[in-house]
Amino acid sequence: MRKYFYFRAVTDEDDDDANVDSCMVPVENITGLLPTSTTALTVFWKSQKNEQIQNSVALTCTQGKVKTVIKAMVDAMRGGPHTDGITVIADDTTTDYDGTTRSAVYFHGNVTACAAISAG
């Protein structure tokens, strides 16, 4: 079964209407996990449309816990087949289509936001 990571960087589902608002990435396309500061991790993956394009998503993490998040993400990549194949890594949405509110969802307690998605 193929595994996918899901990212969404908008807080209102009504605003999720562009390719830089949310994305689902096949785990096998991930090419790197790069700590860019003590509070930021950038995930890179190859584009399915054009292998010359390098896409990325920036995650905000708890101060000093980027290495912990990297380890947890690698564990999720290698995890067993007892899921539907989709892992929500970061979903910043707190307002649903119908206007109800909910908590943002992160796969690990040290991920605090999906800062930006760069996909082409």
C-alpha positions in Angstrom: 0.0 0.0 0.0 1.3 3.5 -0.9 1.7 5.9 1.9 0.9 9.6 1.7 1.6 12.6 3.9 -1.0 15.4 4.0 -0.2 19.1 4.7 -2.6 22.1 4.8 -1.5 25.6 5.6 -4.8 27.5 5.8 -7.0 28.0 8.9 -10.3 28.1 7.1 -11.4 25.3 4.8 -13.2 27.9 2.6 -9.7 29.3 1.7 -8.3 25.9 0.6 -8.5 26.6 -3.1 -4.9 26.8 -4.4 -2.1 24.3 -4.8 -0.1 26.1 -2.1 -2.9 25.7 0.4 -2.8 22.0 0.8 -1.2 18.9 -0.7 -0.9 15.1 -0.3 2.6 13.8 -1.0 3.5 10.2 -1.8 6.1 9.2 0.9 8.3 7.6 -1.8 8.6 11.1 -3.5 10.1 12.7 -0.3 13.7 13.6 -1.0 14.8 15.3 2.2 14.0 16.6 5.6 16.1 19.8 6.3 16.1 21.6 9.7 16.2 25.3 8.7 16.3 26.7 12.2 15.7 25.6 15.8 12.0 26.0 15.1 11.6 25.1 11.4 11.8 21.9 9.3 11.5 21.9 5.6 10.2 18.7 3.8 11.2 18.4 0.1 9.7 16.1 -2.5 10.0 15.6 -6.2 7.1 16.8 -8.4 5.0 14.1 -10.1 4.5 16.6 -13.0 8.1 17.6 -13.5 11.1 15.9 -11.9 13.2 19.0 -12.3 10.9 20.8 -9.8 11.6 20.5 -6.1 8.5 21.1 -4.0 8.6 21.8 -0.3 6.6 22.5 2.8 7.9 24.4 5.9 6.7 23.2 9.3 7.0 25.2 12.5 8.2 23.1 15.5 8.6 23.6 19.2 11.9 25.4 20.0 14.7 22.8 19.9 12.5 19.9 18.9 13.2 19.7 15.1 15.3 16.6 15.5 12.5 14.9 17.4 10.0 15.7 14.7 12.4 14.4 12.0 12.7 11.1 13.9 8.9 10.9 14.3 8.4 11.6 10.6 10.9 8.9 9.5 9.1 6.5 11.9 5.8 7.4 10.2 7.4 6.8 6.8 8.6 3.3 7.8 5.5 2.4 9.9 3.4 -0.6 9.4 0.5 -1.1 7.0 -2.2 -0.8 9.8 -3.5 2.5 8.5 -5.4 3.8 5.4 -2.1 5.0 4.0 -2.6 8.7 4.8 -0.9 10.5 7.6 -1.9 14.0 8.4 1.4 15.7 9.2 0.0 19.2 9.6 -3.5 20.6 9.1 -3.8 24.2 10.3 -7.6 24.3 9.6 -9.6 25.5 12.6 -12.8 26.5 10.7 -14.8 24.0 8.7 -16.9 24.7 5.6 -20.0 25.1 7.7 -18.4 27.6 10.0 -17.9 25.2 12.9 -14.6 25.3 14.7 -12.2 22.6 15.6 -8.6 22.2 16.7 -5.7 22.0 14.2 -4.3 18.5 13.7 -0.6 17.7 13.8 0.9 14.2 13.7 3.3 15.0 16.6 3.0 17.3 19.6 6.1 19.3 18.6 4.7 20.4 15.2 2.9 23.7 15.8 2.0 24.9 12.2 2.3 24.3 8.5 4.1 27.5 7.7 4.2 27.4 3.9 3.8 25.1 0.9 5.7 25.5 -2.3 4.4 23.2 -5.0 4.4 23.5 -8.8 
